[in-house]
């Protein structure tokens, strides 16, 4: 929602009270005074798919904090393994591939990677065909619908985004776009089912 001390917002065409209500994981509406169900408790000692908290924090440091390159990860893990051979223990990961595979195997909120191949199949010049016309490209993606469902079910995001489509206009009547829910697609999807919210800046 657009927020500013200098703006006054007027909401018209409110949704029916039966719409945009909180519900449980099965789609059953909650009572007005009923809080959402608490998230399922997590075992504080379970670091699946990591062997331990130390392994998890090592992966987090290399991948998220240091953003270390694959080559440097391999060098570090080789040094770690050489040290472990002398002093005992073992490196937490074999190489960067093992590290990334372990991260991708995290079950909480995980959406698997998918891929498909694309290639150009249009007209080609008779000579000097550009290389990109001859190549096949792999496109990797995660299902955006499943990612969105995961965000909706994550309590950490509960106060961070709007659940209701809206149209926002400035004082001259020009449409303003701020985020996904102020866009045309979300608006059209909701309007096809029910009247929604228009927001005007006065």
Secondary structure, 3 states (H helix, E strand, C coil): CCCCCCCCEEEECCCCCCCCCCECCCCCECCCCCCCCCCCCCCCCCCCCCCCHHHHHHHHHHHHHCCCCHHHHHHHHHHHHHHHHHHCCCCCCCCHHHHHHHHHCCCCCCCCEEEEEEECCCCCCCCCCCHHHHCEEEEEEECHHHHHHHHHHCHHHCCCCCCCCEEEECCCCCEECCCHHHCHHHHHHHHCCCCCEEEEEC
